[in-house]
């Protein structure tokens, strides 16, 4: 089972996106665990993560999180998809990111 983490400033604003992503993943039969955490948790989630997505509001943290993450792929959620709460598009982004990284 793939583990996808969404990181935002405090782990709260991405909670709605997590729910939309879980619904989309279930609909397409993609088994995964999706969780939102605050930026302060970045280092502790790396050992478990298959993919890390950052909320657009903390895109400036991408380089820092990428350094911490090592070989775990990290990307910023597209602002349009985030604003529209398009869970299916963000699940697809995560799947593509993991595929590119061979995960």
HELIX and SHEET records of a PDB file:
HELIX    1   1 UNK A   15  UNK A   28  1                                  14    
HELIX    2   2 UNK A   39  UNK A   41  5                                   3    
HELIX    3   3 UNK A   42  UNK A   45  1                                   4    
HELIX    4   4 UNK A   56  UNK A   61  5                                   6    
HELIX    5   5 UNK A   62  UNK A   69  1                                   8    
HELIX    6   6 UNK A   79  UNK A   83  1                                   5    
HELIX    7   7 UNK A   87  UNK A  100  1                                  14    
SHEET    1   A 4 UNK A  32  UNK A  38  0                                        
SHEET    2   A 4 UNK A   2  UNK A   8  1                                        
SHEET    3   A 4 UNK A  51  UNK A  54  1                                        
SHEET    4   A 4 UNK A  73  UNK A  76  1                                        
END                                                                             
